[in-house]
Amino acid sequence: MNFSKLICSIVLGLFVVVHVAGQSSEPANRYAHAYKQYLGAACPLESDSIKHFVYFSRDREQIHDHPFLRVKRIVGAQIMYSWRQLEPQRGRYDFSTIHEDYNYLLGHNKKLFIQFQDVTFDVRYKAIPDYLMTSDFDGGCTRSFNDQGTAEGWVTKRWNPQVQHRFAMLMQALGKEFDGKIEGINLQESAVGVSSGEDPSFNPKQYAESLKTNMLALKKAFPQSTTMQYANFMPDEWLPWDDKGYLRSIYQYGQEIGVGLGGPDLMVTRKGQLNHTLAMMHENKFTVPLGIAIQDGNYVGTTGADLDYNQRLDEGQNKRKNLVPLLHAFAKDFLRVSYMFWVNQDPYFMEDVVTCFDND
């Protein structure tokens, strides 16, 4: 090989390496700049067909005399109720708090959206009734861990057939009372910090199938009200590189059976959310409703799971940019959602959200 051919071969080789390297990094960054097209969004928010709710988590008493009751474009409140709260003893259901909240909201021409809690993010609290925490249900729940290996809460054994049966019975009872009355009901996020090393009963593939089983039980119990599964991340999978089809299958199944899909944390600049929940919504066409939640920290571009963020100490960033117009425009046009759930976090909800809606 002469010198000129050698140089050409080296250059060609470098081009191939660079090109392949560029291709390998591109999929993870494909939506990194998508938010920029919405930077011009401003208040008041553009008109839309989205149903806007305020998320109160378990602080249900805060709906009373809350300013959102006077904001026309906010349809109602999303409130979390735990399994433990709704079935204090096996087969004995207590829906009194839901009835109370439903009737209060109805009296103010607002609607209720239930979030069903079976996962906690506090090791001191379990969301399931005592009877499930027995050998008949393999303990009923297992610890979840964050990326640093620290226990951060408890996950109900959604994959256990006996637990699934009790879940289905509870949903049937709930549906009998509230289907067609409440606006909707959603199951908590799919992301869990569980592995077979921590809990031998856990298997990632089986876990994906168990979510589908529970989604079907939910749909059968609520044929009229909106049903929704929050599907953000799946164990033993990280998109786009390690795609085992788990998260994708949840979105496909929801579309098949008429269960809506949603997720927590509208993070328009973070790869994790962009390559999972947000990508699933943007890249596919759905006839089922899609929903996205703006949760603690999202108003300033972070999440409650970030180690450097503590929502209890967040009293509002001075001279912050109001992200609400950007988040709304992104959700409306890029995700095409039917529902937005705005967390009632001070001072952001009143100062940033309500001010953008209050000009109706």
Secondary structure, 3 states (H helix, E strand, C coil): CCHHHHHHHHHHHHHHHHHHHHHHHCHHHCCCCHHHHHCCCCCCCCCCCCEEEEECCCCHHHHCCCHHHHCCCEEEEEEEEEHHHHCCECCECCCHHHHHHHHHHHHCCCEEEEEEECEECCCCCCCCCHHHCCHHHCCCEEEEECCCCCEEEEEECCCCHHHHHHHHHHHHHHHHHHCCCCCEEEECCCCCCCCCCCCCCCCHHHHHHHHHHHHHHHHHHCCCCEEEEECCCCCCCECCCECCCHHHHHHHHHHHHCCEEEECCCCCCCHHHHCCHHHHHHHCCCCCCEEEEECCCHHHCCCCCCCCCCHHHCCCCCCCCCCHHHHHHHHHHHHCCCEEEEECCCCHHHHHHHHHHCCC
